Amino acid sequence: MQNHSVADRLASCLTETQIQFGLPEATEVTLVVYDVMGRVVRRLVDRRLQAGHKRVSFDAAGLASGTYFYRLRTERFTRTRRLTAVK
């Protein structure tokens, strides 16, 4: 779990935002956005990524205003953060 970093702030977006994170080594990564009921609304990443700083765009167009959660999962690390979509 050490040496991983994720933007640790509540994110608000009008239509698009960027989720940033760092990987200390190459690893399998999933980055998924869920609604408050736990349903998957977007699968942003589901593949192996090389080490380094990453930015993933999330386009909230087509989603209702409200609270969502994104979960970043690697082979050694899981982090969940809240995201608020404002239209």
C-alpha positions in Angstrom: 0.0 0.0 0.0 2.9 2.4 0.5 4.1 4.8 -2.2 0.7 5.0 -3.9 -0.9 8.3 -4.2 -4.3 9.4 -5.2 -5.8 12.9 -5.4 -7.2 13.1 -1.9 -9.8 15.8 -2.3 -13.5 15.8 -3.0 -13.8 16.4 -6.7 -16.6 18.3 -8.3 -17.2 18.4 -12.0 -19.5 20.1 -14.4 -19.0 17.7 -17.2 -15.4 16.5 -17.1 -12.7 16.1 -14.5 -9.4 14.3 -14.2 -8.6 11.6 -11.6 -4.8 11.6 -10.8 -2.8 8.9 -9.2 0.8 7.7 -9.0 2.0 4.1 -9.4 5.4 3.1 -7.9 5.6 0.1 -10.2 3.9 -1.4 -13.2 0.6 -3.1 -12.1 -2.9 -4.2 -13.1 -5.2 -1.2 -12.5 -9.0 -0.9 -12.4 -10.6 2.5 -12.0 -14.4 2.3 -11.8 -17.1 4.9 -11.0 -20.1 3.9 -9.0 -23.4 5.5 -8.1 -24.6 5.7 -4.5 -26.4 2.4 -4.9 -23.1 0.7 -5.8 -23.9 0.3 -9.5 -21.1 0.7 -12.0 -21.7 3.8 -14.1 -18.2 3.9 -15.9 -15.2 1.6 -16.1 -12.4 4.1 -16.8 -9.4 1.7 -16.6 -9.1 -2.1 -16.6 -5.5 -2.9 -17.7 -1.9 -3.0 -16.8 -0.2 0.4 -16.5 3.4 1.3 -16.2 4.8 3.1 -13.2 4.5 6.9 -12.9 2.0 9.7 -12.5 -1.4 9.0 -14.3 -4.3 11.2 -15.2 -7.6 9.7 -16.3 -10.4 11.8 -17.7 -13.9 11.2 -16.4 -16.8 12.7 -18.5 -20.0 13.0 -16.5 -22.1 13.9 -19.5 -25.2 11.8 -19.4 -25.1 11.3 -15.7 -27.5 13.0 -13.3 -26.2 15.6 -10.9 -25.3 13.9 -7.6 -22.8 11.9 -5.6 -20.7 9.2 -7.2 -17.7 7.2 -6.0 -14.6 6.1 -7.8 -12.5 3.1 -6.8 -8.9 2.7 -7.8 -7.6 -0.8 -7.3 -4.2 -2.2 -8.0 -2.5 -5.5 -7.1 -1.5 -4.0 -3.7 -3.8 -1.1 -3.1 -7.4 0.0 -3.1 -8.7 3.5 -2.6 -12.2 4.9 -2.8 -13.1 8.6 -3.2 -16.2 10.6 -3.6 -17.0 12.6 -6.7 -19.8 15.2 -7.0 -21.3 15.8 -10.5 -22.9 19.3 -10.8 -24.8 20.3 -13.9 
